[in-house]
């Protein structure tokens, strides 16, 4: 790298580093975990309602729509959007500097890996998407993500290239789901927390990550099925995965278990808001 380019890169990294020194920035970013917790608890509530015969979209859009319909819900959604943007920006900072930026050289003596940066960037995109959805529902313009996914899938299935893209997206979803399952089962999530988690926090993380991973992987599998059967109605994301689970033998029991698992992840998100390494 030429000296001028190195200086520019150093200057940019330095600016990002100084930004993460802000206590206010960190606190608002941590609020993103709180809002994520509320969204997961609402999704869990919808899943359990489905188990007992009530309707609803068992995904992020369903949770945000439920919140928007409540008194004061739209104000909460604006607050959530700010928190999600702050968390997204924090993840972008981690993309540049590596994880656990507030720990300095104590975070990872060997320096951040490419995988660390890629995960941070992926999470930034997720939180920006959360923020966008929260703003849409706060403005009264929110739409069911399941219907949008099915519509987009239908258009992509009209060409061979579109079908190939859907398969790639499905495989990525399955990989992400598998990673969540592994992270929960191996208890690797403990590395994200300050100190040793309590006997209550650890099972919340295990159950929450595994349950969320199964649902995400299930959504990926359904996309592949949709492509193979040329049936875009099956490619509706998390909502489709949950409702397919409900139609299986002992579906009511499985839905209740899935709801409790997602609720566990929601509660664990509140723990992250306080104890996550940032």
N, C-alpha and C positions, 0 to 999 in steps of 0.2 A: 504494500500500500504506500502511495506517495505521501510525503510529509504533510502536505495540505489536507489530503483526504483523511489521514490519521488524526489530524487536529480537529477536523470537522466531526469525525466519528466520536472522538474523545469529548468534544464539546457537547454533542447531542446526548451521549451517555451521562455526562456530568449533569446536564439539565434534568434528565429523567431521574437520576439519583437524588438530586436536590428536591424534586417534586415529591418523592416518596418519603422524604424526611418530615413532611407535613403531617402532624397528628390529626388534623381535621380531615385531610384526604384519606388517611388510613381508617378513621372512624366511619366516614361515609361509605367507603369501600366495604368495610365489615358489615354495614347495614344491608349490603347485597345478600349476604348469607341469611340474614333475618327474613328478608322478603322472599328469598328462595324457599326458606322453611315454610312460610305461610302458603306459598303456591303449592308445595308438595302436600301440605296438610289438606288443602282444598281438593286437590286431585284425589287424595286418599278418601276423603268424604264422598266424592262423586262415585268412586269405585265401589264403596260399600253401599251407597244408595242403589247402584246398578244391581248389586247382589240381591237386593230385596225388591226389585221390580221397578224402580224409578229410572227415568231417563237422564241423559246428560252426556256431555263430551268429557271423557276421562283423560284429559290432557291439559296442557298449559292454557290453551284458549278457553277450555271449559272452566278452569279455575279462575282466570281473569274475568271472564264473562259473569261468573257467579259473584265475584267481588264487585264488579261494576254495578250490579243490580241492587246492591245493598246501600242503605243510607250512608253517605260519606265515602262510599267505595271508590268513586272516581278520584277524590282527593288522595286517597291512599295509593291509587294507581300512579298518580303523578309523583308521589314520594318514592314509590317503588322504581319508577323509571329513572329517577336521579340516582338512586342507590345502585341500580344495575349498570348505569353508565359509569359510575365511579369504580365499580368492581371491574368492568371491562377495561377501563383505562389502567387500573392497577395490573391486570393481567398483561396488558401491552407493555407496561414497565418491566414485568418479569420476563417478557419475551426479549427485551433488550438487555436486561441486567442479570437475568437468572432468577430462580425462585428464592423466596424468603429474603427479599431485598433489605428488610429492616435489620437483619442479623449481620449484614456486612460480610466480612471474611469468615465469620463463624458459621454461615449458612451452609456452604459447600466448599471446603478447602481446595478441591480439585477443579472448581469452576463448573458452570452450568453446561450440560450436554445439549446437543442438538435436539434430542427428544424432550428435554425439559422446556426448551424454548418453543418447540412445536406444540406441546400440551398447553403451555401458557397462552399461545396465540389462538389455539382452538377454543379455549375457555373464554377468551376475549370475544370471539365471534358469537359464542353462545349467549354471553351476557348482553352484547349489543342487540341480539335478536330478542332477548327477554325485554329489554328496554323498549324496543320498537313496538312489540306486541302490547306492552303496558300502555304506551302512549296511544295506540290505536283504540284500545278499549276505553281509556280515559276520555277520548274524544267522541266516543259512541260509534266508532267506525270499525270495531273489531269483528273478525270473521272466524268461523270454525276452521281450525287448522286441518282437521280431518277432511273436510270438503275441499279445501284448497289443495291438499296433498293428492286427493283423488283426481281433481281436475288437471293438475300438472302432470300426474302420471298418465292420464288418458292422452294428453297431447304428446308426451314423450314416446308412448307406445305406438305412435303412428309411424315411427321410423326405426330401422335397425340400430342406428346410433343412439337414439333415445332409449331403447331397451337396454343397450349395453351400459349406458350411463346409470340407469336405474339399478342394474345389477351391481355396479360399483358402489353406488350409494348404499345399497342393502348390505353389501359385504363390510363397508365401513361401519354401519350401524351395528352389525353383529360383532365386529371387532371391539367397538366401544362398549357394547353390552358385556362382552367377555372380559374386558379389562375391569369393568365395575365389579363383576362377579369375583374375579381374581383378587382385586383390591380388598373386597370385603372378606372373602374366605381366608386370605393370607394375613389379614389385619394390617396391611401396609398403610392403611389410612392413618394409623397411629403416628406415622412419621410427619403427618401434616399438622399435628397438634403440639402445643407447648407442654412439656412434661409427660408424665405417664397418665393415660386416661383412666378414669375410675371404673369400677366394676359395673356401673350402670351405663357409662358412655360406650364402652367397648362392644357390648352386644347390640346397642343401637346402630353403631357403625356397620357391624357385620351384617345384621338383618337388612338395614337400609340399602347398603351398596349391592348386596346380592339381589334383593327384590327389584331395585331399579335396573340393574344389569339384565335380569331376566326379561323385564318388560321391553327394554330397548332392543335386545337381541331378538325378541319375538316380533317386534315391529319390522326388523330387517328381514326376518324369514318370510313374513307376510308379503313384503315387496317382491321377493323372488317368486313366491307363489303367484302373485298378481301378474307378473311378467310372463311366467310360463303358461298361465291360463288366459292371458290377455284380458284380465278382469281388473281394471283400475279401482273398482270399488273396494277391493281388499287392501289397497295401498293407502291406508288412511292414518298411518303413523301409530302413536302410542294408543290412541283411542281404539283403533281397529284391533291392536294386539290384546288390549284388555277385554274387549267385547268378544273376541274369538275365544279367549280363556273362559269367559262366562258360558259359552255354548258347549264347552267340553263336559264330559262326565264329571259329576260333582262340581259343576261350574260355580255354584253359589259359594261353596266352601273355598274354592280357589280364589274367587274374587275377594272374599273377606280377608283371606291370607295376603293377597296382593295389596289390598288397601292398608292393612296393618303394616306391611313391609314398607310401603311408600310413606306412611305416617312416621315410621321409625326414622327414615331418611330426613323427613321434615324436622323432627325433633333434633336429630343430629346436626342439622344445619344451624340451629340455634347455638349448639355447643361450639360449632365452627366460628360463629360470629364473635364469641368471646375468646376462644382458645386457639384459633388457627394461627399457624406461623405465617407471617406476612412479609 
